[in-house]
């Protein structure tokens, strides 16, 4: 199938060339759309941590930890998530 399409393309069929260009363009656009925004960036991670710290300071741990721990909450974004570590006890809260 692929070989036949390639042969038709190489033989100069205008319709096949148009189809090939459209398929190539869609494939490239889909790749760019998928690649953009799949992973969080360092500045986004820093901003998320700053927001979590501000929430802990403003609302206190008892109110902040459930929000930080929520798997679909505001502190989970793509591959980024906030976790809280107690100095001597290890992990306290995390969203994943």
N, C-alpha and C positions, 0 to 999 in steps of 0.2 A: 504494500500500500504506500509506504513512505517512498520507496524507490520509484514507484509509478508517478507519484506527485512530483518528485524531484526531476524525473525525466520530462514530464509535461512542462515543468518550469523551465528547464534548460532548452527545450525545443522551441520556446518562444511564445507559448500561449499567453496572450494578454490577460485573459481572465484568471489564469493560474498565477501570474505575477501579481495581479491585484489582490487575489486571495492570500497569497504568501505574505505580501506586505502588510495586509490587515492583521493576519494572524501573528506575525512578528511584532507588530506594534502593540497589539493587545497583550501578548506575552511579556513584553518589556515593561509596559505600564503596570501590569499586575505584579511583576517582580518588584518594581519600585514602590508601589503602594504597600505591599506586604513588608518590605524591608524597613520602610519608614515607620517608626513608632513601635517596633516589636519589643525593643529593650529600652529600659529607662536610662537616663544619662546621669552622670555624677552631679551636675547642678540640681537636677530633679530630686535626687536622693538627699542631698544636703537640705533642700527646701522642705522635704517631707520630715526629716529629722527635726529641723527647727520648729515646724508646726507641732510635732508631737511633744517636744520639750515645753513649748509654750502652753499646750493644753494641760500637761502634767502640773506645771507651775500654777496656772490659773484655776483649774478645776480640782486639782488633787488627784492622787493616784487611783483612788477608789472609783472616781467617775471617768478618768481618762483610760484606765486599763481595758475596760470592756470595748471602748471604741478602737483602741490599738489592736485588740485581739480579734476583732470582727473580720472574718475572711473576705467579706465583700465591703468592708468599711473604707473610710477615707485614707487609711494608711497602708493600703495594698493597691499597687498600680503596676500592671504588667509583671515584670520580674523584680520589682522593688517592693519591699515591705519593711516596716519598722518592728524591731523587737526590743524589749527592755531586759537588761541584765542587772540583777542585784549584785552588789560588789562581792559578797562572800557566798551567795547561794546559787549563782548561775542564772539561767533564763527565768524570767519572771512572766513575761507576756510576749506573744508574737502572733502575727496575723496569718501565718501559713502553717 
